[in-house]
Amino acid sequence: MNNQSVLDVLEQVEIKRNLRLSLLKCKTRQETLLRALNLAREKLKVQSASIFLFNKVGLLERIHIDSVNSKGEKIEEETWLREAYKIGEGITGEVLPFQGKEFYGAPKIINFPIQDQLDESTKSKLKLYSEQLGEVKCIASFPLDGQNRTYGVLEIVNKISYPETNNNTPATQERYVNSI
């Protein structure tokens, strides 16, 4: 391992340690979730970050969202409509396993969504998000895996800049995955 690789690993360890320490300071579950979303949005440089967890009837329900509009101004959480999805429904539900013995989900990324290639649930989501954020260029959903199963979804919308270029163009799938 060369010196630069060692420095990169140490930097990643320090980032994770600082994130953990920041979350440990939170006193409630609500405060922890809100702080985690804010950090996710800022660190990943995305326009919106949401957490979906299973509700009492088994739907994935958005419990929090941290977002900014196309001008970078904070969008208050109360202005968003409620969202809930069945397993397998839309980009949010598609990351979760819904057949067989699989208990863990797999990430899903949509870049430059083409309306006629989307299910109705994802089309509705794009319309809702476009009204709040402006143009939706990419959506990525990631399963939140616990010890024995997936318990929710982290969803991010519109990668807005890259540290090396400070470019506000949407991500290619390769750059999106590599930047996370």
Secondary structure, 3 states (H helix, E strand, C coil): CCHHHHHHHHHHHHHHHHHHHHHHCCCCHHHHHHHHHHHHHHHHCEEEEEEEEECCCCCEEEEEEEEECCCCCEECHHHCCCCEECCCCHHHHHCCCCCCCCCCCCCEEEECCCHHHCCHHHHHHHHHHHHHHCCCCEEEEEEEECCCCEEEEEEEEEECCCCCCCCCCCCCHHHHHHHC
